[in-house]
Amino acid sequence: MNEITKSCRDFVGYEYKEITAERDRASMYLDCYMNFGWSADENIQLSVIMGKVTIKLKRDRKILNKTELTRLQRHFEACMNEIDEMEKSKTSGATIWALVIAFIGTAFMAGSVFAVTNQPPIIWLCIVLAVPAFTGWLLPPFVYKARVREKTANVIPHIEQKYDEIYEICEKGSKLLNG
């Protein structure tokens, strides 16, 4: 009877959370969520699907300063989402530019083909249209790389600012937990 009474006093009710993150950021998510009272649920294995890791977390439902920790956690999640968007922005604009140039090159090639299949064939027009067509097909990889380099140079300082903000948020959360 004494052991049953003791185990009832030791009962901890948990709340659970599941997050999915890129494999290279999983450790950061785990480290940061620990500052908001979460710990990895040791009863469940991490699952990795297509480069994304699903992490199961738990924390005591009666944790002190839960409201403030939850507010800080939401701020952290918003910062991580902003970082993800900035990372995606490095290549999205470059991809659009490369596709537009390739599409224009394809349009010139279509004009070139129509010129050569015309009755009678207009060879000079075919050649004139083929030059920008091939240029439009050869240029996109170079434009893509240049645009990615340019955007990366512009975005990196903002990403670093967000990481600094995240570290401050985690530091505040850690102080609330331990202080």
FIKOLZA-1660 file (N, C-alpha, C; in steps of 0.1 Angstrom, whole numbers, plus 5000, padded with zeros to 4 digits):
% residues 179
   i   px   py   pz ch aa at
   1 5008 4988 5000  A  M  N
   1 5000 5000 5000  A  M CA
   1 5009 5013 5000  A  M  C
   2 5020 5012 5007  A  N  N
   2 5029 5024 5008  A  N CA
   2 5035 5027 4994  A  N  C
   3 5038 5017 4986  A  E  N
   3 5044 5019 4973  A  E CA
   3 5034 5025 4963  A  E  C
   4 5021 5021 4965  A  I  N
   4 5011 5026 4956  A  I CA
   4 5009 5041 4959  A  I  C
   5 5008 5044 4972  A  T  N
   5 5007 5058 4976  A  T CA
   5 5018 5067 4971  A  T  C
   6 5030 5061 4972  A  K  N
   6 5042 5068 4968  A  K CA
   6 5042 5071 4953  A  K  C
   7 5038 5060 4945  A  S  N
   7 5037 5062 4930  A  S CA
   7 5027 5072 4926  A  S  C
   8 5016 5073 4934  A  C  N
   8 5006 5083 4931  A  C CA
   8 5011 5097 4933  A  C  C
   9 5019 5099 4943  A  R  N
   9 5025 5112 4946  A  R CA
   9 5036 5115 4935  A  R  C
  10 5042 5105 4929  A  D  N
  10 5052 5108 4919  A  D CA
  10 5046 5109 4905  A  D  C
  11 5033 5108 4904  A  F  N
  11 5027 5110 4891  A  F CA
  11 5029 5123 4885  A  F  C
  12 5033 5123 4872  A  V  N
  12 5035 5135 4864  A  V CA
  12 5026 5134 4852  A  V  C
  13 5017 5144 4850  A  G  N
  13 5009 5144 4838  A  G CA
  13 5017 5152 4827  A  G  C
  14 5018 5147 4816  A  Y  N
  14 5025 5153 4805  A  Y CA
  14 5016 5158 4794  A  Y  C
  15 5021 5169 4787  A  E  N
  15 5015 5173 4775  A  E CA
  15 5025 5169 4764  A  E  C
  16 5020 5166 4752  A  Y  N
  16 5028 5161 4742  A  Y CA
  16 5028 5170 4730  A  Y  C
  17 5039 5170 4722  A  K  N
  17 5040 5178 4710  A  K CA
  17 5048 5170 4700  A  K  C
  18 5045 5172 4688  A  E  N
  18 5052 5165 4677  A  E CA
  18 5056 5176 4667  A  E  C
  19 5069 5176 4664  A  I  N
  19 5074 5186 4654  A  I CA
  19 5081 5178 4643  A  I  C
  20 5081 5184 4631  A  T  N
  20 5088 5178 4620  A  T CA
  20 5098 5189 4615  A  T  C
  21 5110 5185 4613  A  A  N
  21 5121 5195 4610  A  A CA
  21 5130 5188 4599  A  A  C
  22 5137 5197 4592  A  E  N
  22 5147 5192 4583  A  E CA
  22 5158 5185 4592  A  E  C
  23 5163 5174 4586  A  R  N
  23 5173 5166 4593  A  R CA
  23 5185 5174 4599  A  R  C
  24 5190 5184 4592  A  D  N
  24 5201 5192 4596  A  D CA
  24 5197 5202 4607  A  D  C
  25 5184 5204 4610  A  R  N
  25 5180 5213 4620  A  R CA
  25 5174 5206 4632  A  R  C
  26 5173 5193 4632  A  A  N
  26 5167 5185 4643  A  A CA
  26 5173 5188 4656  A  A  C
  27 5186 5188 4657  A  S  N
  27 5193 5190 4669  A  S CA
  27 5190 5204 4675  A  S  C
  28 5190 5214 4666  A  M  N
  28 5187 5228 4671  A  M CA
  28 5173 5228 4677  A  M  C
  29 5163 5222 4670  A  Y  N
  29 5149 5222 4675  A  Y CA
  29 5149 5215 4689  A  Y  C
  30 5156 5204 4690  A  L  N
  30 5156 5197 4703  A  L CA
  30 5162 5206 4714  A  L  C
  31 5174 5212 4711  A  D  N
  31 5181 5220 4721  A  D CA
  31 5172 5232 4725  A  D  C
  32 5166 5238 4715  A  C  N
  32 5157 5250 4718  A  C CA
  32 5145 5247 4726  A  C  C
  33 5138 5236 4722  A  Y  N
  33 5126 5232 4729  A  Y CA
  33 5128 5228 4743  A  Y  C
  34 5140 5223 4746  A  M  N
  34 5144 5220 4760  A  M CA
  34 5143 5233 4769  A  M  C
  35 5146 5244 4763  A  N  N
  35 5145 5257 4770  A  N CA
  35 5131 5262 4774  A  N  C
  36 5121 5255 4768  A  F  N
  36 5107 5258 4771  A  F CA
  36 5101 5247 4779  A  F  C
  37 5109 5238 4784  A  G  N
  37 5104 5227 4793  A  G CA
  37 5101 5214 4786  A  G  C
  38 5104 5213 4773  A  W  N
  38 5101 5201 4766  A  W CA
  38 5113 5192 4766  A  W  C
  39 5111 5179 4766  A  S  N
  39 5122 5169 4765  A  S CA
  39 5117 5159 4755  A  S  C
  40 5127 5152 4749  A  A  N
  40 5124 5142 4739  A  A CA
  40 5117 5130 4746  A  A  C
  41 5106 5125 4740  A  D  N
  41 5099 5114 4746  A  D CA
  41 5107 5101 4743  A  D  C
  42 5114 5096 4754  A  E  N
  42 5123 5084 4752  A  E CA
  42 5115 5072 4749  A  E  C
  43 5102 5072 4750  A  N  N
  43 5094 5060 4747  A  N CA
  43 5092 5058 4732  A  N  C
  44 5095 5068 4724  A  I  N
  44 5092 5068 4710  A  I CA
  44 5105 5071 4702  A  I  C
  45 5107 5063 4692  A  Q  N
  45 5119 5066 4683  A  Q CA
  45 5117 5077 4674  A  Q  C
  46 5127 5084 4670  A  L  N
  46 5127 5094 4660  A  L CA
  46 5124 5088 4647  A  L  C
  47 5116 5094 4638  A  S  N
  47 5113 5088 4625  A  S CA
  47 5118 5098 4615  A  S  C
  48 5125 5092 4605  A  V  N
  48 5131 5101 4594  A  V CA
  48 5124 5096 4581  A  V  C
  49 5118 5106 4574  A  I  N
  49 5111 5103 4562  A  I CA
  49 5115 5114 4552  A  I  C
  50 5121 5110 4541  A  M  N
  50 5125 5120 4530  A  M CA
  50 5132 5132 4536  A  M  C
  51 5142 5130 4544  A  G  N
  51 5151 5140 4549  A  G CA
  51 5145 5149 4560  A  G  C
  52 5133 5145 4565  A  K  N
  52 5126 5152 4575  A  K CA
  52 5125 5143 4588  A  K  C
  53 5128 5149 4599  A  V  N
  53 5128 5142 4612  A  V CA
  53 5115 5146 4620  A  V  C
  54 5108 5135 4624  A  T  N
  54 5096 5138 4633  A  T CA
  54 5101 5135 4647  A  T  C
  55 5100 5145 4656  A  I  N
  55 5104 5145 4669  A  I CA
  55 5092 5145 4679  A  I  C
  56 5091 5136 4688  A  K  N
  56 5080 5136 4698  A  K CA
  56 5086 5142 4711  A  K  C
  57 5079 5152 4716  A  L  N
  57 5083 5158 4728  A  L CA
  57 5073 5157 4739  A  L  C
  58 5077 5159 4751  A  K  N
  58 5067 5160 4762  A  K CA
  58 5073 5169 4773  A  K  C
  59 5063 5175 4781  A  R  N
  59 5067 5183 4792  A  R CA
  59 5056 5182 4803  A  R  C
  60 5060 5185 4815  A  D  N
  60 5051 5185 4826  A  D CA
  60 5039 5195 4824  A  D  C
  61 5027 5190 4826  A  R  N
  61 5016 5199 4824  A  R CA
  61 5015 5210 4835  A  R  C
  62 5021 5208 4846  A  K  N
  62 5021 5217 4857  A  K CA
  62 5034 5225 4858  A  K  C
  63 5041 5227 4847  A  I  N
  63 5054 5234 4848  A  I CA
  63 5051 5249 4852  A  I  C
  64 5061 5254 4859  A  L  N
  64 5060 5268 4864  A  L CA
  64 5062 5277 4852  A  L  C
  65 5056 5289 4852  A  N  N
  65 5057 5299 4841  A  N CA
  65 5053 5294 4828  A  N  C
  66 5043 5285 4827  A  K  N
  66 5039 5278 4815  A  K CA
  66 5034 5288 4804  A  K  C
  67 5027 5298 4809  A  T  N
  67 5022 5308 4799  A  T CA
  67 5033 5316 4792  A  T  C
  68 5042 5320 4800  A  E  N
  68 5054 5328 4795  A  E CA
  68 5062 5319 4786  A  E  C
  69 5064 5306 4790  A  L  N
  69 5072 5297 4782  A  L CA
  69 5066 5294 4769  A  L  C
  70 5052 5293 4769  A  T  N
  70 5045 5291 4757  A  T CA
  70 5046 5303 4748  A  T  C
  71 5045 5315 4753  A  R  N
  71 5047 5327 4745  A  R CA
  71 5061 5327 4739  A  R  C
  72 5071 5324 4747  A  L  N
  72 5085 5324 4741  A  L CA
  72 5086 5313 4730  A  L  C
  73 5080 5302 4733  A  Q  N
  73 5080 5291 4723  A  Q CA
  73 5074 5295 4710  A  Q  C
  74 5063 5302 4711  A  R  N
  74 5056 5306 4698  A  R CA
  74 5065 5316 4691  A  R  C
  75 5072 5325 4698  A  H  N
  75 5081 5335 4692  A  H CA
  75 5092 5327 4685  A  H  C
  76 5098 5317 4692  A  F  N
  76 5108 5309 4686  A  F CA
  76 5104 5302 4673  A  F  C
  77 5092 5296 4674  A  E  N
  77 5086 5290 4662  A  E CA
  77 5084 5299 4650  A  E  C
  78 5080 5311 4653  A  A  N
  78 5078 5322 4643  A  A CA
  78 5092 5325 4637  A  A  C
  79 5102 5327 4645  A  C  N
  79 5115 5330 4640  A  C CA
  79 5120 5318 4631  A  C  C
  80 5118 5306 4635  A  M  N
  80 5123 5295 4627  A  M CA
  80 5115 5294 4614  A  M  C
  81 5103 5298 4614  A  N  N
  81 5095 5298 4601  A  N CA
  81 5100 5309 4592  A  N  C
  82 5104 5321 4598  A  E  N
  82 5110 5332 4590  A  E CA
  82 5123 5327 4584  A  E  C
  83 5131 5320 4592  A  I  N
  83 5144 5315 4587  A  I CA
  83 5141 5306 4575  A  I  C
  84 5132 5297 4577  A  D  N
  84 5128 5287 4566  A  D CA
  84 5124 5295 4553  A  D  C
  85 5116 5305 4555  A  E  N
  85 5112 5313 4543  A  E CA
  85 5123 5320 4537  A  E  C
  86 5132 5326 4545  A  M  N
  86 5144 5332 4539  A  M CA
  86 5153 5322 4532  A  M  C
  87 5154 5310 4537  A  E  N
  87 5162 5300 4531  A  E CA
  87 5156 5297 4517  A  E  C
  88 5143 5295 4517  A  K  N
  88 5136 5292 4504  A  K CA
  88 5137 5304 4494  A  K  C
  89 5138 5316 4499  A  S  N
  89 5138 5328 4490  A  S CA
  89 5152 5328 4483  A  S  C
  90 5162 5322 4488  A  K  N
  90 5175 5322 4481  A  K CA
  90 5174 5316 4467  A  K  C
  91 5165 5306 4465  A  T  N
  91 5165 5299 4452  A  T CA
  91 5152 5302 4445  A  T  C
  92 5141 5306 4451  A  S  N
  92 5128 5308 4444  A  S CA
  92 5129 5318 4433  A  S  C
  93 5134 5330 4436  A  G  N
  93 5135 5340 4426  A  G CA
  93 5144 5336 4415  A  G  C
  94 5155 5330 4418  A  A  N
  94 5165 5325 4408  A  A CA
  94 5158 5315 4399  A  A  C
  95 5150 5306 4404  A  T  N
  95 5143 5296 4396  A  T CA
  95 5134 5303 4387  A  T  C
  96 5126 5313 4391  A  I  N
  96 5117 5320 4382  A  I CA
  96 5124 5326 4371  A  I  C
  97 5135 5333 4374  A  W  N
  97 5143 5340 4364  A  W CA
  97 5148 5330 4353  A  W  C
  98 5153 5319 4358  A  A  N
  98 5159 5309 4349  A  A CA
  98 5148 5303 4340  A  A  C
  99 5136 5300 4346  A  L  N
  99 5125 5294 4338  A  L CA
  99 5120 5304 4328  A  L  C
 100 5119 5317 4331  A  V  N
 100 5114 5327 4322  A  V CA
 100 5123 5328 4310  A  V  C
 101 5136 5328 4313  A  I  N
 101 5146 5329 4302  A  I CA
 101 5146 5317 4293  A  I  C
 102 5144 5305 4299  A  A  N
 102 5143 5293 4291  A  A CA
 102 5130 5293 4283  A  A  C
 103 5120 5298 4289  A  F  N
 103 5107 5298 4281  A  F CA
 103 5108 5308 4269  A  F  C
 104 5114 5319 4271  A  I  N
 104 5116 5329 4260  A  I CA
 104 5125 5322 4249  A  I  C
 105 5136 5315 4253  A  G  N
 105 5144 5308 4244  A  G CA
 105 5136 5298 4236  A  G  C
 106 5127 5291 4243  A  T  N
 106 5119 5281 4236  A  T CA
 106 5109 5287 4226  A  T  C
 107 5104 5299 4230  A  A  N
 107 5095 5306 4221  A  A CA
 107 5103 5310 4208  A  A  C
 108 5115 5315 4209  A  F  N
 108 5123 5318 4198  A  F CA
 108 5126 5306 4189  A  F  C
 109 5128 5294 4196  A  M  N
 109 5130 5282 4189  A  M CA
 109 5118 5278 4181  A  M  C
 110 5106 5280 4187  A  A  N
 110 5094 5277 4180  A  A CA
 110 5093 5286 4167  A  A  C
 111 5096 5298 4169  A  G  N
 111 5096 5307 4157  A  G CA
 111 5106 5303 4146  A  G  C
 112 5117 5298 4151  A  S  N
 112 5127 5293 4141  A  S CA
 112 5122 5281 4134  A  S  C
 113 5116 5272 4141  A  V  N
 113 5111 5260 4135  A  V CA
 113 5099 5264 4125  A  V  C
 114 5091 5273 4129  A  F  N
 114 5080 5277 4119  A  F CA
 114 5086 5284 4107  A  F  C
 115 5097 5291 4109  A  A  N
 115 5103 5298 4097  A  A CA
 115 5109 5287 4088  A  A  C
 116 5115 5277 4093  A  V  N
 116 5121 5267 4084  A  V CA
 116 5111 5257 4078  A  V  C
 117 5100 5256 4084  A  T  N
 117 5089 5247 4079  A  T CA
 117 5080 5254 4070  A  T  C
 118 5081 5267 4069  A  N  N
 118 5073 5275 4060  A  N CA
 118 5075 5271 4046  A  N  C
 119 5065 5273 4037  A  Q  N
 119 5066 5271 4023  A  Q CA
 119 5066 5284 4016  A  Q  C
 120 5077 5288 4010  A  P  N
 120 5090 5282 4010  A  P CA
 120 5097 5285 4023  A  P  C
 121 5107 5277 4027  A  P  N
 121 5115 5279 4040  A  P CA
 121 5121 5293 4040  A  P  C
 122 5121 5300 4051  A  I  N
 122 5128 5313 4053  A  I CA
 122 5140 5310 4062  A  I  C
 123 5151 5306 4055  A  I  N
 123 5163 5302 4062  A  I CA
 123 5169 5313 4070  A  I  C
 124 5170 5325 4064  A  W  N
 124 5176 5336 4071  A  W CA
 124 5168 5339 4084  A  W  C
 125 5155 5338 4085  A  L  N
 125 5147 5341 4097  A  L CA
 125 5149 5330 4107  A  L  C
 126 5151 5317 4102  A  C  N
 126 5153 5306 4110  A  C CA
 126 5166 5308 4118  A  C  C
 127 5177 5313 4111  A  I  N
 127 5190 5315 4117  A  I CA
 127 5189 5326 4127  A  I  C
 128 5182 5337 4123  A  V  N
 128 5181 5349 4132  A  V CA
 128 5174 5345 4145  A  V  C
 129 5163 5337 4144  A  L  N
 129 5156 5333 4156  A  L CA
 129 5163 5322 4164  A  L  C
 130 5171 5314 4158  A  A  N
 130 5178 5303 4165  A  A CA
 130 5189 5309 4175  A  A  C
 131 5195 5320 4171  A  V  N
 131 5205 5325 4180  A  V CA
 131 5200 5329 4194  A  V  C
 132 5189 5337 4195  A  P  N
 132 5184 5340 4208  A  P CA
 132 5178 5327 4215  A  P  C
 133 5173 5318 4206  A  A  N
 133 5168 5305 4212  A  A CA
 133 5178 5297 4219  A  A  C
 134 5190 5295 4213  A  F  N
 134 5200 5288 4219  A  F CA
 134 5206 5296 4231  A  F  C
 135 5207 5309 4230  A  T  N
 135 5211 5317 4241  A  T CA
 135 5202 5315 4253  A  T  C
 136 5189 5315 4250  A  G  N
 136 5179 5313 4260  A  G CA
 136 5179 5299 4267  A  G  C
 137 5185 5290 4260  A  W  N
 137 5186 5276 4266  A  W CA
 137 5199 5275 4273  A  W  C
 138 5209 5282 4269  A  L  N
 138 5223 5281 4276  A  L CA
 138 5224 5290 4288  A  L  C
 139 5217 5301 4288  A  L  N
 139 5219 5311 4298  A  L CA
 139 5213 5308 4312  A  L  C
 140 5202 5301 4313  A  P  N
 140 5195 5299 4326  A  P CA
 140 5204 5293 4338  A  P  C
 141 5213 5283 4336  A  P  N
 141 5221 5279 4347  A  P CA
 141 5230 5290 4353  A  P  C
 142 5235 5298 4344  A  F  N
 142 5244 5309 4348  A  F CA
 142 5236 5320 4356  A  F  C
 143 5224 5323 4350  A  V  N
 143 5216 5333 4357  A  V CA
 143 5211 5328 4370  A  V  C
 144 5208 5315 4371  A  Y  N
 144 5203 5309 4384  A  Y CA
 144 5214 5310 4394  A  Y  C
 145 5226 5306 4391  A  K  N
 145 5237 5307 4401  A  K CA
 145 5240 5321 4405  A  K  C
 146 5240 5330 4396  A  A  N
 146 5243 5344 4399  A  A CA
 146 5232 5350 4408  A  A  C
 147 5220 5347 4405  A  R  N
 147 5209 5352 4414  A  R CA
 147 5209 5346 4428  A  R  C
 148 5212 5333 4428  A  V  N
 148 5213 5326 4441  A  V CA
 148 5224 5332 4450  A  V  C
 149 5236 5335 4443  A  R  N
 149 5247 5341 4451  A  R CA
 149 5243 5355 4456  A  R  C
 150 5236 5363 4447  A  E  N
 150 5232 5376 4451  A  E CA
 150 5222 5376 4462  A  E  C
 151 5212 5368 4461  A  K  N
 151 5202 5367 4471  A  K CA
 151 5207 5361 4485  A  K  C
 152 5216 5352 4484  A  T  N
 152 5222 5346 4496  A  T CA
 152 5230 5357 4503  A  T  C
 153 5238 5365 4496  A  A  N
 153 5245 5376 4502  A  A CA
 153 5236 5386 4509  A  A  C
 154 5224 5388 4504  A  N  N
 154 5215 5397 4510  A  N CA
 154 5207 5391 4522  A  N  C
 155 5205 5378 4521  A  V  N
 155 5197 5372 4531  A  V CA
 155 5205 5367 4544  A  V  C
 156 5217 5364 4542  A  I  N
 156 5225 5358 4553  A  I CA
 156 5225 5367 4565  A  I  C
 157 5227 5380 4564  A  P  N
 157 5227 5389 4576  A  P CA
 157 5214 5388 4584  A  P  C
 158 5203 5387 4576  A  H  N
 158 5189 5387 4582  A  H CA
 158 5187 5373 4590  A  H  C
 159 5192 5363 4583  A  I  N
 159 5191 5349 4590  A  I CA
 159 5200 5349 4603  A  I  C
 160 5211 5355 4602  A  E  N
 160 5220 5356 4614  A  E CA
 160 5213 5364 4625  A  E  C
 161 5206 5375 4622  A  Q  N
 161 5199 5382 4632  A  Q CA
 161 5188 5374 4638  A  Q  C
 162 5181 5366 4630  A  K  N
 162 5170 5357 4635  A  K CA
 162 5176 5347 4645  A  K  C
 163 5188 5341 4641  A  Y  N
 163 5194 5331 4650  A  Y CA
 163 5198 5338 4663  A  Y  C
 164 5203 5350 4663  A  D  N
 164 5206 5358 4675  A  D CA
 164 5193 5360 4684  A  D  C
 165 5182 5363 4677  A  E  N
 165 5169 5365 4684  A  E CA
 165 5165 5352 4690  A  E  C
 166 5167 5341 4683  A  I  N
 166 5163 5327 4688  A  I CA
 166 5171 5324 4701  A  I  C
 167 5184 5327 4700  A  Y  N
 167 5193 5324 4712  A  Y CA
 167 5188 5333 4724  A  Y  C
 168 5184 5345 4722  A  E  N
 168 5179 5354 4733  A  E CA
 168 5166 5348 4739  A  E  C
 169 5157 5343 4730  A  I  N
 169 5145 5337 4734  A  I CA
 169 5147 5325 4742  A  I  C
 170 5157 5316 4738  A  C  N
 170 5160 5304 4745  A  C CA
 170 5166 5307 4758  A  C  C
 171 5174 5317 4759  A  E  N
 171 5181 5321 4771  A  E CA
 171 5170 5326 4781  A  E  C
 172 5160 5334 4777  A  K  N
 172 5149 5338 4786  A  K CA
 172 5141 5326 4791  A  K  C
 173 5139 5316 4782  A  G  N
 173 5131 5304 4785  A  G CA
 173 5139 5296 4796  A  G  C
 174 5152 5295 4794  A  S  N
 174 5160 5287 4803  A  S CA
 174 5161 5294 4817  A  S  C
 175 5161 5307 4817  A  K  N
 175 5161 5314 4830  A  K CA
 175 5148 5312 4837  A  K  C
 176 5137 5312 4829  A  L  N
 176 5123 5309 4836  A  L CA
 176 5123 5295 4841  A  L  C
 177 5128 5286 4834  A  L  N
 177 5128 5272 4839  A  L CA
 177 5137 5270 4851  A  L  C
 178 5149 5275 4851  A  N  N
 178 5159 5273 4862  A  N CA
 178 5159 5284 4872  A  N  C
 179 5152 5295 4870  A  G  N
 179 5154 5306 4879  A  G CA
 179 5142 5307 4889  A  G  C
% end
